[in-house]
Amino acid sequence: MNITHEQEPIKQEDSILLAVMAKYYERSKRGQAKYGTNLDRKDIDLEGWLDHLQEELMDATLYIEKLKKEI
């Protein structure tokens, strides 16, 4: 994967950063395939994006609670 920032290649010396970036890329591809659009879409207003974020964070708290019960 060739990644650039401000027209310069990003050095591939941070394996953790590259692994996270690859996950973001794959997630973006899955989302585009599922929803037929990307985050550049204009059909959602600020409140709609905030609702999406709130829902994602609510899911995250549920996952945390589940994992805490597993410990």
C-alpha positions in Angstrom: 0.0 0.0 0.0 1.5 3.4 -1.0 0.4 6.1 1.3 1.3 9.8 0.9 0.8 12.9 3.0 1.1 16.3 1.3 2.5 14.5 -1.8 5.3 12.8 0.2 5.4 9.1 0.8 4.9 8.0 4.4 7.8 6.0 5.6 6.9 2.4 6.4 8.9 2.2 9.6 5.9 2.2 12.1 4.3 -1.2 11.8 1.5 -0.2 14.3 0.6 2.9 12.4 0.5 1.0 9.1 -1.7 -1.8 10.6 -4.2 0.8 11.9 -4.2 2.6 8.6 -4.8 -0.6 6.7 -7.8 -1.4 9.0 -9.3 2.1 8.4 -8.9 1.5 4.6 -10.6 -1.9 4.8 -13.4 -0.5 6.9 -13.9 2.3 4.4 -14.1 -0.2 1.5 -16.6 -2.3 3.4 -18.7 0.7 4.2 -18.7 2.0 0.6 -19.7 -1.5 -0.6 -22.5 -1.7 2.0 -23.9 1.8 1.8 -22.9 2.8 -1.8 -21.2 6.0 -0.6 -18.4 7.4 1.5 -18.0 10.0 4.2 -17.9 12.8 1.6 -21.7 12.5 1.3 -23.7 15.6 1.6 -27.1 14.2 2.5 -26.5 14.1 6.2 -26.4 17.4 8.2 -24.3 18.2 11.3 -27.0 16.8 13.7 -27.2 13.6 11.7 -23.4 13.1 11.9 -23.6 13.8 15.6 -26.4 11.2 15.9 -24.2 8.6 14.1 -21.3 9.4 16.4 -23.5 9.1 19.5 -24.8 5.7 18.3 -21.2 4.4 17.7 -20.1 5.6 21.1 -23.1 3.9 22.7 -22.1 0.7 21.0 -18.6 1.1 22.3 -19.8 1.4 25.9 -21.8 -1.8 25.5 -18.7 -3.6 24.2 -16.7 -2.3 27.2 -19.3 -3.6 29.6 -19.4 -7.0 27.9 -15.6 -7.3 28.1 -15.5 -6.2 31.8 -17.9 -9.0 32.6 -15.5 -11.4 30.9 -12.6 -10.4 33.1 
